[in-house]
Amino acid sequence: MSHFKTHANLPGDLGNISHETLGRIGQGFCGSVWATPTDSKTACAIKREDGGPGRSLYKDFIMHQRVFSSIRASQSRVRVPRCHSFLPADDSTRWDNLVKRFPEQFRVRCNALVSDRIPAIPRPIRERIIDSYCPASLRASAKQDEANQDCLIRPYLGRRRLHVRESRFKCFSLRNYPLHVDQMEDLELDTSLYARVMAETLAELYWRAHVDANDIEFVLAPPREDDHTIRSDRILAAATPIESQVLGDHVVWILDFDCCKEMPFDETGVEQAAKAFRRNDPFYPRPGRRNINDQRLWSEFKDHFLKASNAIVDVGGVGGHLPALWITLVEQGS
């Protein structure tokens, strides 16, 4: 059994949100995601286990706590939303009031996860993205679409758009909007900075948390005012948001840990992590690309991963060869 508590009386937990209306802000294979209003002081998100089979929110909860503790103890610049509690389907005491906050068709108890909500991208930034990348015929409706208020940006450093053409779809969604590396270059965003943050995040998860980072997501979004990832003794660089005229002040967040697995501190674990890296969504730079900018970005990612890893792993001690082995396996598998 885990040593983590499944329920904590913390600000923003169930006691504070039981009287607020919940709106659906996302849907994944594991289930639906709901949140209190963005201007709410509690600003919680509730992930329901009402999706496909084979996923476990209890596992997500355990891994989330593990990752949060590791990142909070490090100097990494990535942020992790605080996870308040795991809510079992049979916990009628806490579900009785909460279930009434969902639309009628969702008033069914199920396993759920309660965590801090990652702040949405502000309206001026959303409209800037729409003006830049939405087909002209859809811009007005996209700006009025309430669903687009729940905007998070997925930074795809490992993918370029091959053919830019007007979409055949009749809507333009900003929910988990994929911002490809060529778009980041067009917007003059610092792709090297994002690559370094991702590299140090993986080093932290592999060698300190011993988690393979399988299927985790990175998103760009504003910081929370009550950011519990940042301790008071963290260095300034780790605590300072990224400044951008295009995206405003923002940080890199990670979320979704239900597919993560414990990673042995040996060559088997490194093989496991390399495989997870290759099959994840294209957040990370990739080796073996023809584009010169992609080659430079992979080199930046690689060098920073080794630097961050060597600050955790004793190069001359047991397992000191594992970070370099991980790089070799990823490059050989590309």
C-alpha positions as CSV (number, residue, x, y, z in Angstrom):
1,M,0.0,0.0,0.0
2,S,1.1,3.5,-0.7
3,H,2.2,5.8,2.2
4,F,0.3,8.7,0.6
5,K,-3.0,9.8,2.1
6,T,-6.0,9.5,-0.2
7,H,-7.6,12.6,1.3
8,A,-6.2,15.8,2.7
9,N,-8.0,18.8,4.2
10,L,-6.3,21.3,2.0
11,P,-7.5,24.6,0.5
12,G,-9.4,23.8,-2.7
13,D,-10.4,20.3,-1.7
14,L,-13.9,18.9,-1.8
15,G,-15.2,20.8,1.1
16,N,-14.6,24.1,-0.7
17,I,-16.0,23.1,-4.1
18,S,-19.1,21.2,-3.1
19,H,-21.3,24.3,-3.8
20,E,-19.8,25.3,-7.1
21,T,-21.1,24.4,-10.5
22,L,-18.7,22.1,-12.4
23,G,-18.1,22.4,-16.2
24,R,-16.4,19.8,-18.4
25,I,-13.0,21.1,-19.7
26,G,-11.7,18.0,-21.3
27,Q,-12.2,14.3,-22.3
28,G,-9.5,11.7,-22.5
29,F,-9.2,7.9,-22.7
30,C,-9.1,7.7,-18.9
31,G,-12.2,9.8,-18.5
32,S,-13.7,13.3,-18.4
33,V,-12.1,16.3,-16.7
34,W,-14.2,18.9,-14.8
35,A,-13.4,22.2,-13.2
36,T,-14.7,25.0,-11.0
37,P,-14.8,28.4,-12.7
38,T,-11.5,29.9,-13.8
39,D,-12.1,32.9,-11.5
40,S,-12.8,30.6,-8.5
41,K,-10.5,31.0,-5.5
42,T,-10.4,27.2,-5.1
43,A,-9.6,26.6,-8.9
44,C,-9.8,22.8,-8.7
45,A,-10.0,20.2,-11.4
46,I,-11.8,16.8,-11.0
47,K,-10.8,13.9,-13.2
48,R,-13.4,11.2,-13.4
49,E,-12.6,7.5,-14.1
50,D,-15.5,7.2,-16.6
51,G,-13.6,6.5,-19.8
52,G,-12.0,3.5,-21.4
53,P,-11.1,0.3,-19.5
54,G,-7.7,-0.5,-18.2
55,R,-6.9,2.9,-16.7
56,S,-6.6,3.6,-13.0
57,L,-7.0,7.0,-11.3
58,Y,-5.6,5.5,-8.1
59,K,-2.4,4.7,-9.9
60,D,-2.5,8.2,-11.4
61,F,-2.9,9.6,-7.8
62,I,0.1,7.6,-6.5
63,M,2.4,8.6,-9.4
64,H,1.2,12.2,-9.3
65,Q,2.2,12.4,-5.6
66,R,5.5,10.8,-6.3
67,V,6.3,13.2,-9.2
68,F,5.2,16.2,-7.2
69,S,7.4,15.4,-4.3
70,S,10.4,14.9,-6.5
71,I,10.0,18.0,-8.6
72,R,9.3,20.1,-5.5
73,A,12.6,18.9,-4.0
74,S,14.6,19.9,-7.1
75,Q,15.6,23.0,-8.9
76,S,13.6,22.1,-12.0
77,R,11.6,24.8,-13.7
78,V,8.7,22.6,-14.6
79,R,5.4,22.9,-12.5
80,V,3.2,20.1,-11.3
81,P,-0.4,20.8,-10.1
82,R,-0.9,19.9,-6.5
83,C,-3.0,16.7,-6.1
84,H,-5.4,17.0,-3.2
85,S,-7.1,13.6,-3.0
86,F,-8.2,10.4,-4.5
87,L,-12.0,10.0,-4.2
88,P,-13.2,6.4,-4.4
89,A,-16.6,5.7,-6.0
90,D,-17.8,4.1,-2.7
91,D,-17.0,7.2,-0.6
92,S,-20.7,8.3,-0.2
93,T,-19.8,10.9,2.4
94,R,-17.8,13.0,0.1
95,W,-19.7,12.2,-3.1
96,D,-23.2,13.1,-1.7
97,N,-22.7,16.8,-2.1
98,L,-20.2,16.7,-5.0
99,V,-22.3,14.6,-7.4
100,K,-25.0,17.3,-7.4
101,R,-22.5,19.8,-9.0
102,F,-22.4,17.7,-12.2
103,P,-24.9,17.8,-15.1
104,E,-27.7,15.2,-14.6
105,Q,-26.3,12.6,-17.0
106,F,-23.0,12.6,-15.0
107,R,-24.4,12.3,-11.6
108,V,-22.9,8.8,-11.1
109,R,-20.3,8.1,-8.5
110,C,-17.0,6.8,-9.8
111,N,-13.3,7.0,-8.9
112,A,-12.1,10.5,-9.2
113,L,-9.0,12.6,-8.7
114,V,-9.0,16.2,-7.2
115,S,-6.1,18.5,-8.1
116,D,-5.3,22.1,-8.6
117,R,-6.5,23.4,-11.9
118,I,-3.9,24.6,-14.3
119,P,-4.8,28.2,-15.3
120,A,-6.1,28.7,-18.8
121,I,-4.4,30.9,-21.4
122,P,-5.8,34.5,-21.2
123,R,-8.2,35.8,-23.8
124,P,-5.8,38.2,-25.5
125,I,-3.4,35.3,-26.1
126,R,-6.1,33.0,-27.3
127,E,-7.3,35.6,-29.8
128,R,-3.7,36.1,-31.0
129,I,-3.5,32.3,-31.7
130,I,-6.8,32.4,-33.5
131,D,-5.8,35.3,-35.7
132,S,-2.5,33.6,-36.5
133,Y,-3.6,30.0,-37.2
134,C,-7.4,29.8,-37.5
135,P,-9.0,29.9,-41.0
136,A,-10.4,33.3,-41.6
137,S,-13.9,32.0,-42.0
138,L,-13.9,30.5,-38.5
139,R,-12.2,33.2,-36.5
140,A,-15.3,35.0,-35.3
141,S,-17.0,31.8,-34.1
142,A,-13.7,30.5,-32.5
143,K,-13.4,33.7,-30.5
144,Q,-17.0,33.3,-29.2
145,D,-16.7,29.6,-28.5
146,E,-16.9,29.2,-24.7
147,A,-15.0,25.9,-25.0
148,N,-12.0,27.8,-26.2
149,Q,-11.8,29.5,-22.8
150,D,-10.3,26.3,-21.5
151,C,-7.1,26.8,-23.5
152,L,-3.8,25.0,-22.8
153,I,-1.0,24.8,-25.2
154,R,0.8,21.6,-26.0
155,P,4.4,22.4,-27.1
156,Y,5.4,20.0,-29.9
157,L,9.1,20.4,-30.2
158,G,9.3,17.1,-32.1
159,R,6.9,17.8,-34.9
160,R,6.6,20.2,-37.8
161,R,3.5,20.9,-39.9
162,L,4.2,19.3,-43.2
163,H,1.4,20.9,-45.3
164,V,-0.4,24.0,-44.0
165,R,-3.8,24.1,-45.6
166,E,-7.2,25.3,-44.6
167,S,-9.0,22.8,-42.4
168,R,-12.1,21.0,-43.6
169,F,-13.5,21.1,-40.1
170,K,-16.1,23.7,-39.2
171,C,-14.6,24.5,-35.8
172,F,-11.3,25.5,-34.4
173,S,-10.4,24.2,-30.9
174,L,-8.0,25.7,-28.5
175,R,-8.4,22.9,-25.9
176,N,-4.9,21.3,-25.7
177,Y,-3.9,23.3,-28.7
178,P,-0.8,21.7,-30.4
179,L,1.8,24.3,-31.1
180,H,4.3,22.8,-33.5
181,V,8.0,23.7,-33.5
182,D,7.7,25.6,-36.8
183,Q,4.9,27.7,-35.3
184,M,7.1,28.4,-32.3
185,E,9.9,29.5,-34.6
186,D,7.4,31.8,-36.5
187,L,6.3,33.3,-33.2
188,E,10.0,33.7,-32.1
189,L,9.5,31.6,-29.0
190,D,12.6,30.2,-27.2
191,T,12.4,26.6,-28.3
192,S,15.8,25.9,-26.7
193,L,14.4,27.0,-23.3
194,Y,11.5,24.6,-23.5
195,A,13.9,21.8,-24.6
196,R,16.0,22.4,-21.5
197,V,13.0,22.3,-19.2
198,M,11.8,19.0,-20.7
199,A,15.3,17.6,-20.5
200,E,15.7,18.4,-16.8
201,T,12.2,17.2,-16.1
202,L,13.0,13.7,-17.6
203,A,16.3,13.6,-15.7
204,E,14.4,14.3,-12.5
205,L,11.7,11.8,-13.1
206,Y,14.1,9.0,-14.2
207,W,16.9,9.3,-11.6
208,R,15.2,10.8,-8.5
209,A,11.5,9.8,-8.8
210,H,12.3,6.5,-10.6
211,V,9.3,7.0,-12.9
212,D,9.5,6.2,-16.7
213,A,7.4,9.3,-17.7
214,N,5.3,7.2,-20.0
215,D,2.6,9.3,-21.7
216,I,3.0,12.4,-19.5
217,E,1.8,15.7,-21.1
218,F,3.6,19.0,-21.2
219,V,1.5,22.2,-21.5
220,L,2.3,25.9,-21.5
221,A,0.0,28.0,-19.3
222,P,0.2,30.8,-16.8
223,P,1.5,30.0,-13.3
224,R,-0.9,29.7,-10.3
225,E,-0.8,32.4,-7.7
226,D,-0.7,29.7,-5.0
227,D,2.0,27.6,-6.8
228,H,2.9,24.8,-4.4
229,T,5.6,23.3,-6.7
230,I,7.8,26.3,-5.8
231,R,9.3,26.3,-2.4
232,S,10.5,29.4,-0.7
233,D,14.1,28.4,-1.0
234,R,14.0,27.6,-4.7
235,I,16.5,29.6,-6.9
236,L,15.1,32.6,-8.7
237,A,15.4,31.0,-12.2
238,A,13.2,28.1,-11.1
239,A,10.6,30.3,-9.6
240,T,10.4,33.0,-12.4
241,P,7.8,32.5,-15.2
242,I,8.9,32.6,-18.8
243,E,8.4,36.1,-20.2
244,S,6.9,36.3,-23.7
245,Q,5.3,39.0,-25.7
246,V,3.4,36.4,-27.7
247,L,2.2,34.0,-24.9
248,G,2.5,36.3,-21.9
249,D,4.1,35.2,-18.7
250,H,3.8,31.4,-18.6
251,V,5.4,28.2,-17.3
252,V,5.8,24.6,-18.4
253,W,3.4,22.2,-16.6
254,I,3.3,18.4,-16.6
255,L,0.2,16.3,-16.0
256,D,-1.4,12.9,-16.6
257,F,0.6,10.2,-14.8
258,D,-1.8,7.3,-15.0
259,C,0.3,5.5,-17.6
260,C,3.6,6.0,-15.7
261,K,5.4,3.0,-14.3
262,E,8.1,2.6,-11.7
263,M,11.5,2.5,-13.3
264,P,14.3,0.3,-12.0
265,F,17.6,2.0,-11.6
266,D,19.4,-0.3,-14.1
267,E,19.7,-1.0,-17.8
268,T,16.2,-2.6,-17.9
269,G,14.7,0.6,-16.5
270,V,16.6,2.7,-19.0
271,E,15.3,0.5,-21.9
272,Q,11.8,1.0,-20.5
273,A,12.2,4.8,-20.3
274,A,13.6,5.0,-23.8
275,K,10.7,3.1,-25.2
276,A,8.3,5.4,-23.4
277,F,10.1,8.4,-24.8
278,R,9.8,7.2,-28.4
279,R,6.1,6.4,-28.2
280,N,5.0,9.6,-26.4
281,D,3.3,12.5,-28.2
282,P,5.9,14.7,-29.9
283,F,6.7,17.0,-27.0
284,Y,10.4,16.3,-27.1
285,P,13.0,17.1,-29.7
286,R,13.9,14.1,-31.8
287,P,17.2,12.8,-33.1
288,G,18.0,12.0,-36.7
289,R,16.0,14.8,-38.3
290,R,17.0,16.5,-41.6
291,N,16.0,20.0,-40.6
292,I,19.1,21.9,-39.2
293,N,17.0,23.6,-36.5
294,D,15.7,20.2,-35.3
295,Q,19.3,18.9,-35.2
296,R,20.4,21.8,-33.1
297,L,17.4,21.4,-30.8
298,W,18.1,17.7,-30.2
299,S,21.7,18.6,-29.4
300,E,20.5,21.2,-26.9
301,F,18.1,18.7,-25.3
302,K,20.7,15.9,-25.2
303,D,23.5,18.1,-23.7
304,H,21.1,19.5,-21.0
305,F,19.7,16.0,-20.2
306,L,23.2,14.7,-19.6
307,K,24.1,17.7,-17.5
308,A,21.0,17.5,-15.4
309,S,21.4,13.8,-15.0
310,N,25.0,14.0,-13.9
311,A,23.9,16.4,-11.2
312,I,21.7,13.6,-9.8
313,V,23.6,10.4,-10.7
314,D,27.2,9.8,-9.6
315,V,29.0,9.5,-12.9
316,G,31.7,7.3,-11.3
317,G,29.4,5.3,-9.2
318,V,26.7,2.6,-9.6
319,G,24.4,3.6,-12.5
320,G,26.7,6.4,-13.7
321,H,26.5,5.1,-17.2
322,L,22.7,5.0,-17.4
323,P,22.1,8.6,-18.7
324,A,24.4,8.1,-21.6
325,L,22.9,4.7,-22.3
326,W,19.5,6.3,-22.4
327,I,20.7,8.8,-25.1
328,T,22.2,5.9,-27.1
329,L,19.0,3.9,-27.0
330,V,16.9,6.8,-28.0
331,E,19.2,7.7,-30.9
332,Q,19.4,4.1,-32.1
333,G,15.7,3.7,-32.0
334,S,15.0,6.8,-34.2
